[in-house]
Amino acid sequence: MYTVCEETLCTRCDHREVCSLTKEFLAAQNAVDKLTVGLGDRTMKDLRAFDWIKRVKLECIHFADQKRPVTREPSESGWMPCGK
């Protein structure tokens, strides 16, 4: 049987080399992945066992995608268009 390794936001974040939050982010996502739900009749069901609930993926507010170009206003980059 194969083991599935899912990519996290940290994998493709521009900040990953200097980020101090990676361990906490991964621990939080791991905790969400292991959640169980009480069904009211003293039984517990893994959150992943509900096929009608989408996977919960946490998002970091500091995430900067490597694949997305950074857009800046002309004044921020020092470049000004001709004729201005």
N, C-alpha and C positions, 0 to 999 in steps of 0.2 A: 504494500500500500504506500502511496506517495504522501509526503508531508507538504502541506501548502504553506508557503511563506508569503504573507501579504505585505505589500509595500505601504509604508506610512508616509505622511506628509514630510516627515523629517528626511526621508531618503532623497527627495528632489528639491530640498529647500536651499536657497543660496546661503542661508545663515548656519547651515549644519556644522561647519568647521569651527565656529566660535560660539555656538548656542550653549547656554547654561541650563536650558529647560528641557533638553531632550529626554533625560532619564525620567523626569516627572511626567512629561507628556506620554511617553511609552507606558509608564506605570498606570496612568489614568486610563489609557485606552485598554490596557490589559484588564483593569478592574471592570470596565464597561463590558468587555467581552465575556467575563465570567459571571455576570449578573444572573441571579435566579429570581423567579417570580412566584409568589405564593398564590395559589389558585383558590383559596378560601376553604377547601376541604382537607386542609393539612398536607396537601401535596405541593411539591415545588417543581417548577419546570424551568429549564435553562432558557434564557432569553433567545438564544440562537435556534431553539427548537420550534419557535413560532414561525412558520413559513410565510405568514402574511405580514410580518413586521420586517421592514428594511433594516439592514445592518446599520448600527449607529456608529458614525465615524466622527471623532472629535476634530475640531479645526483650531489651529493655533492662530492667534491674532497677529503674530510676527512672521507668518509664512510668506516667503517670497519665492515664487516658482521660477526655476532656472530656465524653463522653456518659454516663458513669457517675456517679451522684450520690455525693458523699462522705458516708459515714456516720460519725457520731461518737457516743461515749458521752455521755449527758446531762451528766456532770460536766466533760467536755472543752469543751463549747460554752458552759458557764455556765448552761444551762437545766436546771431541775429540774422533774420532773413534780409536779402538784398533790398535796398530801397527804404529801409526804416532807420 
